[in-house]
Amino acid sequence: MHTIFVVSDSVGETANTVVQATIRQFNASTVQVKRFGSIRTEDEIRTLMEEASRVNGFVAYTLVLPELREMMRQEAVRLGVNAIDIMGPMMQAFIDTFKDSPKRKAGLLYQMDEQYFERVEAVEFTVNSDDGKDPAAMRQAHIVLLGVSRTSKTPLSIYLAHKGYKVANYPLVPEVKPPSVLYELDPKKIMGLTMSAEQLVRIRSERLKAVGLPFGAKYATLERVEEEIEFALALYRELGCTVLDVSEKAIEETAGMILANQ
């Protein structure tokens, strides 16, 4: 078993995200991640680095205080432990390019400032606007997601909400007339989601099994799925909105495509 140590003077989410993205490129079943957050003293660094040395692991860290970063570097050399500074090079590039000085305060990303409360408001709005609950709310949304069932509208909405965007999503069904408010919106904020019929059939079939419904239900037949996709694409053309094919795409990848269009 391989061990990676994630070390931070805050919660360690930044370093952990980089580590998890790296692990996916390898055999993740042989790797464990140990997180050490709110590191404040040199003794804490010395202790965890000695542990990393004992298990022959490596360390990914985000430390903004220069004395802690220096201790980490010294201990890495002393113990022969590979230690990767996730934030340091970026901070140095900022200093060198913009001739500015960092605040050197841990946890700034998670402080309860105005942006924090805006994210909370965005999440509340998005939850209340999920699955067409309040079509009128689309007027206040930053982003409106349209798509047939199981095209990842809800998880994508929540992901974007955590980034501070108010998102409304609406499920498209051929037998139900789309709300008139859609035709009042700026097409630039409407994102029409689509997916390959074959993948959608697989996803819906798994959903049927999960809820204990018959495998042959019309909901998961290729004929029905193709009908729904054609209906959705026709509506997207009518609205003049952006169309995104989410087949085989992770939520993060789709979200990046959406934000690139904002």
C-alpha positions as CSV (number, residue, x, y, z in Angstrom):
1,M,0.0,0.0,0.0
2,H,1.3,3.4,-1.0
3,T,0.6,6.5,1.2
4,I,0.4,10.1,0.2
5,F,0.3,12.8,2.9
6,V,-1.8,15.9,2.3
7,V,-0.7,18.7,4.6
8,S,-2.1,22.1,5.0
9,D,-2.4,25.0,7.4
10,S,-6.1,25.2,6.4
11,V,-8.4,22.3,5.5
12,G,-6.2,20.8,2.8
13,E,-8.9,20.7,0.1
14,T,-6.7,22.3,-2.6
15,A,-3.8,19.8,-2.2
16,N,-6.3,16.9,-1.8
17,T,-8.0,17.8,-5.1
18,V,-4.6,17.8,-7.0
19,V,-3.7,14.5,-5.3
20,Q,-7.0,12.8,-6.2
21,A,-6.7,13.9,-9.8
22,T,-3.2,12.4,-9.9
23,I,-4.3,9.1,-8.3
24,R,-6.9,8.6,-11.0
25,Q,-4.1,8.2,-13.5
26,F,-2.7,5.2,-11.6
27,N,-3.9,2.1,-9.7
28,A,-5.9,3.9,-7.1
29,S,-6.6,0.7,-5.1
30,T,-3.0,0.6,-3.9
31,V,-3.0,4.2,-2.6
32,Q,-4.2,5.7,0.6
33,V,-4.4,9.5,1.4
34,K,-3.7,10.8,4.9
35,R,-4.8,14.4,5.5
36,F,-3.3,16.7,8.1
37,G,-5.1,20.0,8.3
38,S,-4.7,23.2,10.5
39,I,-0.9,22.7,10.8
40,R,0.5,25.5,12.9
41,T,3.8,24.4,14.4
42,E,7.2,23.2,13.2
43,D,6.9,20.2,15.6
44,E,3.7,19.0,13.8
45,I,5.6,19.1,10.5
46,R,8.5,17.2,11.9
47,T,6.3,14.5,13.3
48,L,4.3,13.9,10.1
49,M,7.4,14.0,7.9
50,E,9.0,11.3,10.1
51,E,5.9,9.2,9.6
52,A,6.0,9.8,5.8
53,S,9.6,8.7,5.9
54,R,8.8,5.5,7.8
55,V,6.1,4.4,5.3
56,N,8.1,5.6,2.3
57,G,5.3,8.0,1.2
58,F,5.4,11.4,-0.2
59,V,3.8,14.7,0.8
60,A,1.7,17.3,-1.0
61,Y,1.3,20.5,0.9
62,T,-0.2,23.9,0.9
63,L,1.4,26.1,3.5
64,V,1.2,29.9,3.3
65,L,3.4,30.8,6.3
66,P,7.0,31.0,5.1
67,E,8.5,29.5,8.3
68,L,6.3,26.4,7.9
69,R,7.2,26.0,4.2
70,E,10.9,26.3,5.1
71,M,10.6,23.7,7.8
72,M,8.8,21.4,5.3
73,R,11.7,21.9,2.8
74,Q,14.3,21.2,5.5
75,E,12.6,18.1,6.8
76,A,12.1,16.8,3.2
77,V,15.9,17.1,2.6
78,R,16.8,15.6,6.1
79,L,14.6,12.6,5.7
80,G,14.8,12.1,2.0
81,V,11.0,12.5,1.6
82,N,9.6,13.8,-1.7
83,A,7.5,16.9,-0.8
84,I,5.5,18.8,-3.4
85,D,4.6,22.4,-2.7
86,I,1.2,22.9,-4.4
87,M,0.8,26.6,-3.7
88,G,4.3,28.0,-3.3
89,P,5.3,28.2,-7.0
90,M,1.9,29.9,-7.9
91,M,2.4,32.5,-5.1
92,Q,6.0,33.2,-6.2
93,A,4.8,33.6,-9.8
94,F,2.2,36.2,-8.6
95,I,4.9,38.0,-6.6
96,D,7.4,38.0,-9.5
97,T,4.9,39.1,-12.1
98,F,2.7,41.6,-10.3
99,K,5.2,42.8,-7.7
100,D,2.7,42.1,-4.9
101,S,3.0,40.6,-1.5
102,P,0.8,37.7,-0.2
103,K,-1.3,38.1,3.0
104,R,0.3,34.9,4.4
105,K,-2.9,34.1,6.2
106,A,-4.1,30.5,6.2
107,G,-7.7,29.6,5.3
108,L,-8.6,32.6,3.2
109,L,-10.4,30.4,0.7
110,Y,-12.9,29.3,3.4
111,Q,-13.4,32.5,5.4
112,M,-17.0,33.7,5.7
113,D,-16.8,36.8,3.5
114,E,-19.3,38.2,1.0
115,Q,-18.4,35.5,-1.6
116,Y,-19.1,32.8,1.0
117,F,-22.7,34.0,1.6
118,E,-23.2,34.4,-2.2
119,R,-22.3,30.7,-2.6
120,V,-24.8,29.8,0.2
121,E,-27.5,31.8,-1.5
122,A,-26.7,30.2,-4.9
123,V,-27.0,26.7,-3.4
124,E,-30.4,27.6,-1.7
125,F,-31.7,29.0,-5.0
126,T,-30.5,26.0,-7.0
127,V,-32.1,23.5,-4.6
128,N,-35.4,25.4,-4.8
129,S,-35.2,25.6,-8.6
130,D,-34.3,21.9,-9.2
131,D,-36.2,19.7,-11.6
132,G,-38.6,22.5,-12.7
133,K,-40.0,23.2,-9.3
134,D,-40.2,26.9,-10.0
135,P,-40.1,27.8,-13.7
136,A,-40.5,31.5,-12.9
137,A,-37.2,31.5,-11.0
138,M,-35.4,31.0,-14.3
139,R,-35.5,34.8,-14.7
140,Q,-33.3,35.2,-11.7
141,A,-30.9,32.3,-12.6
142,H,-27.4,32.8,-13.9
143,I,-27.6,29.5,-15.8
144,V,-30.6,27.5,-17.0
145,L,-30.0,23.8,-17.7
146,L,-32.4,21.9,-20.0
147,G,-32.3,18.2,-20.7
148,V,-34.3,15.0,-20.8
149,S,-34.2,12.7,-17.7
150,R,-30.8,11.4,-16.5
151,T,-28.6,13.9,-18.4
152,S,-27.0,15.0,-15.1
153,K,-29.0,18.2,-14.6
154,T,-29.2,18.1,-10.9
155,P,-25.6,17.2,-9.9
156,L,-24.3,19.6,-12.5
157,S,-26.6,22.3,-11.0
158,I,-25.4,21.7,-7.5
159,Y,-21.7,21.7,-8.6
160,L,-22.2,25.1,-10.3
161,A,-24.1,26.4,-7.3
162,H,-21.1,25.7,-5.1
163,K,-19.1,28.0,-7.4
164,G,-21.6,30.8,-6.7
165,Y,-23.9,30.4,-9.7
166,K,-27.7,30.4,-9.3
167,V,-28.9,27.5,-11.5
168,A,-32.4,26.4,-12.5
169,N,-32.9,23.2,-14.4
170,Y,-35.9,21.9,-16.2
171,P,-36.7,18.3,-17.3
172,L,-37.9,18.0,-20.9
173,V,-40.6,15.5,-21.8
174,P,-42.3,15.4,-25.3
175,E,-45.8,15.2,-23.8
176,V,-45.3,18.3,-21.7
177,K,-45.2,21.8,-23.2
178,P,-42.0,23.7,-22.1
179,P,-42.8,26.7,-19.9
180,S,-43.3,30.0,-21.7
181,V,-40.7,31.7,-19.6
182,L,-37.9,29.9,-21.6
183,Y,-38.7,32.0,-24.6
184,E,-38.2,35.2,-22.6
185,L,-34.7,34.4,-21.5
186,D,-31.4,35.4,-23.0
187,P,-30.4,32.3,-25.0
188,K,-26.8,32.8,-23.8
189,K,-27.7,31.6,-20.3
190,I,-29.6,28.5,-21.5
191,M,-27.6,25.3,-21.8
192,G,-29.3,22.4,-23.6
193,L,-27.9,19.1,-22.5
194,T,-27.9,16.0,-24.7
195,M,-26.3,12.6,-24.7
196,S,-25.9,9.6,-27.0
197,A,-29.0,7.5,-27.0
198,E,-27.1,4.3,-26.3
199,Q,-25.4,5.8,-23.1
200,L,-28.7,7.2,-22.0
201,V,-30.4,3.8,-22.4
202,R,-27.7,2.2,-20.2
203,I,-28.0,4.9,-17.5
204,R,-31.8,4.6,-17.4
205,S,-31.7,0.8,-17.3
206,E,-29.4,1.0,-14.3
207,R,-31.8,3.5,-12.7
208,L,-34.7,1.1,-13.3
209,K,-32.8,-1.7,-11.5
210,A,-32.0,0.6,-8.6
211,V,-35.6,1.4,-8.0
212,G,-36.8,-2.1,-8.6
213,L,-38.8,-1.4,-11.8
214,P,-39.1,-3.8,-14.8
215,F,-36.0,-3.7,-17.1
216,G,-38.3,-3.5,-20.2
217,A,-40.1,-0.3,-19.1
218,K,-40.6,2.2,-22.0
219,Y,-38.5,4.8,-20.1
220,A,-35.3,2.9,-21.0
221,T,-36.1,1.7,-24.5
222,L,-34.0,3.0,-27.4
223,E,-37.1,4.2,-29.3
224,R,-38.3,6.3,-26.4
225,V,-34.9,7.7,-25.7
226,E,-34.4,8.7,-29.3
227,E,-37.8,10.4,-29.3
228,E,-37.0,12.4,-26.3
229,I,-33.5,13.5,-27.6
230,E,-35.0,14.6,-30.9
231,F,-37.7,16.6,-29.0
232,A,-35.0,18.3,-26.9
233,L,-32.8,19.1,-29.8
234,A,-35.7,20.7,-31.7
235,L,-36.4,22.9,-28.7
236,Y,-32.8,23.9,-28.4
237,R,-32.8,25.0,-32.0
238,E,-36.0,26.9,-31.4
239,L,-34.5,28.7,-28.4
240,G,-31.2,29.3,-30.1
241,C,-29.3,28.1,-27.0
242,T,-25.9,26.4,-26.6
243,V,-26.1,22.6,-26.9
244,L,-23.7,20.5,-24.9
245,D,-23.2,16.8,-25.5
246,V,-22.5,15.3,-22.0
247,S,-21.8,11.8,-23.2
248,E,-18.9,10.2,-21.3
249,K,-18.1,13.5,-19.6
250,A,-17.5,14.1,-15.9
251,I,-19.5,16.8,-14.1
252,E,-16.4,18.9,-13.7
253,E,-15.7,18.8,-17.5
254,T,-19.3,19.8,-18.4
255,A,-19.2,22.6,-15.9
256,G,-16.0,23.9,-17.4
257,M,-17.7,24.0,-20.8
258,I,-20.7,25.8,-19.4
259,L,-18.6,28.5,-17.7
260,A,-16.5,29.0,-20.8
261,N,-19.8,30.0,-22.6
262,Q,-20.8,32.5,-19.9
